[in-house]
């Protein structure tokens, strides 16, 4: 149907923002903050190329120590006397 001449066009009201628009704004803000932290973390890495990794294989054995301990080193303590027994051994439990 054609519109009448001289009549005012019907206007529809502009839709209002609701809670979902607020959630979209919060999500966008979180994405921006996350990307910023990711960039800052990425910039903390060194820019030089790392060295070559060690080649796989058996590690060399440690050199064995031979002979008595060197100067000032503690020597083995003598064993305790055989007659040393706990004093509470003879007591009976109530």
Secondary structure, DSSP 8 states (H G I E B T S, - for coil): ----TT------------HHHHHHHHHHHHHHHHHHHHHHHHHTS-SS--------S---------SS--TT---------TT---GGGS----
